[in-house]
């Protein structure tokens, strides 16, 4: 699953490469759009009540 999420984040410009070390190591960081997406997600999560949070955790 992580590979799919990574591809989505990279294709949509939410993460960008920030360094390359060695032959295959790549490092990424959040872009300004990625930071905004993260902050929106944190606000959304903070707006949920505990029963709703449990529902998301267990049911998706």
Beta strands, then each sheet from edge to edge (+ up, - down):
strand 1: 15-21
strand 2: 25-30
sheet 1: 1+ 2-
end
